[in-house]
Amino acid sequence: MKPRHKRAAMIVGGLAALGLAAYFVLNAFQSNLVFFFSPTQVAAGEAPKNRTFRIGGLVKTGSLSRDNLTVNFIVTDLSKDMGVSYTGILPDLFKEGKGVVAQGKIGADGKFVATEVLAKHDENYMPPEAKDALEKAQQTMKTLK
């Protein structure tokens, strides 16, 4: 084999290895990507059916019920509501009427089954996506009146 052919084979092999590495990195990134949806978007069918995603809004007042470690509550964006079920220990700051983001999937019964629940950390904080969803829902409510 001539040196020129060896060099071309090395370049082609290097590019193939680089392409394969890029494929694996992008595939891992895609499988770990979690999107945020508001209850209105979930009700409209925009959320993935068999994939993990996050839902956020406010915990509806009077909706919290506990059964041992299983907690059921409703997340609202003031326009639509979504029932959530979570088994585990909730964050200390989790309260009715406060902001929450839950990560999980929609169950067979149409209820959101959370694997993780995140609560806000102080009075002024709310996830930007949840804040935007609440503002959009409030605008929609004003235009409907």
MIDRENLUM-473919 format. One line per 4 residues: number of its first residue (from 1); their letters; for each residue z, x, y of C-alpha. Coordinates in steps of 0.25 Angstrom, whole numbers, plus 2048, in hexadecimal, padded with zeros to 3 digits. Each point is the difference from the previous one (the first is absolute). Layout:
% MIDRENLUM-473919
NUM) a) Z:X:Y  ...
This chain:
% MIDRENLUM-473919
1) mkpr) 800:800:800  7FC:805:80E  80B:802:80A  7FA:7F5:809
5) hkra) 801:7F6:7F4  80E:804:7FE  804:7FE:80E  7F9:7F2:800
9) amiv) 807:7FC:7F3  80E:805:807  7FD:7F7:80C  7FC:7F4:7F8
13) ggla) 80C:802:7F7  809:801:80D  7FA:7F4:806  802:7F8:7F3
17) algl) 80E:804:7FF  803:7FD:80F  7F9:7F2:7FE  809:7FD:7F4
21) aayf) 80C:804:807  7FD:7F7:80C  7FD:7F5:7F7  80E:801:7F9
25) vlna) 807:801:80E  7F9:7F4:806  802:7F8:7F3  80F:803:801
29) fqsn) 801:7FD:80E  7F9:7F2:7FE  809:7FC:7F4  80C:803:809
33) lvff) 7FB:7F9:80C  809:7F4:804  7FB:7F6:80A  808:7F7:809
37) fspt) 7FE:7F1:801  806:7F5:808  804:7F3:7F9  7F4:7F9:807
41) qvaa) 7F7:80A:7FA  805:7FF:7F2  7FF:7F0:801  7F1:802:805
45) geap) 7FE:808:7F3  7FE:80E:807  80A:807:7F8  7FC:807:7F3
49) knrt) 803:7F8:7F3  805:80A:7F6  803:80C:809  80D:804:807
53) frig) 800:7FD:80F  80B:7FE:80B  803:7F3:807  808:800:80D
57) glvk) 806:7F6:80A  80E:7FA:802  809:7FB:7F5  801:7F1:803
61) tgsl) 80D:7FB:803  807:7F8:7F5  7F6:805:7F6  809:80A:7F9
65) srdn) 805:7FE:7F2  807:809:7F6  801:800:7F1  807:80C:7FC
69) ltvn) 7F7:80C:804  7F4:7F6:802  7FE:7FC:80E  7F6:7F6:805
73) fivt) 7FC:7FE:80E  7F4:7FC:809  7F8:809:809  7FA:7F9:80C
77) dlsk) 7F7:804:80B  803:7F3:807  7F3:7FB:7FC  801:800:7F1
81) dmgv) 80B:803:7F6  800:808:7F3  80A:7FF:7F5  806:80E:7FB
85) sytg) 808:803:7F4  807:80E:7FF  809:805:7F5  808:80C:805
89) ilpd) 80A:804:80B  7FB:7FC:80E  802:809:80C  80C:7FF:808
93) lfke) 7F8:7FB:80D  7F9:7F5:7F8  804:7F3:807  7FA:7F2:802
97) gkgv) 7F8:7FF:80D  7FD:80F:800  7F3:808:7FD  7FD:804:7F2
101) vaqg) 7F5:807:7F8  7FF:7FE:7F1  7F7:807:7F7  7FB:7FA:7F3
105) kiga) 7F6:7F7:7FA  7FD:7F1:7FF  806:7FA:7F3  7F9:7F6:7F7
109) dgkf) 808:7F5:807  7FA:804:80E  80E:806:804  800:80E:805
113) vate) 808:809:7F7  805:80C:808  803:80D:7FA  806:806:80D
117) vlak) 806:7F9:80C  801:808:80E  808:7FB:80B  7FF:804:80F
121) hden) 80A:80B:804  804:7FB:80E  7FF:7F4:80A  7F3:805:806
125) ympp) 7F8:804:7F4  7F6:7F8:7F8  7F4:806:7F8  7F4:800:809
129) eakd) 7F8:7F7:7F6  80B:7F6:7FF  801:7FF:80F  7F1:7FF:802
133) alek) 800:7F5:7F6  80B:7F8:806  7F9:801:80E  7F3:7FB:7FA
137) aqqt) 808:7F4:7F9  807:7FD:80D  7F2:800:808  7FA:7F7:7F5
141) mktl) 80C:7F6:801  7FF:800:810  7F1:7FD:7FF  802:7F4:7F6
145) k) 80A:7F9:809
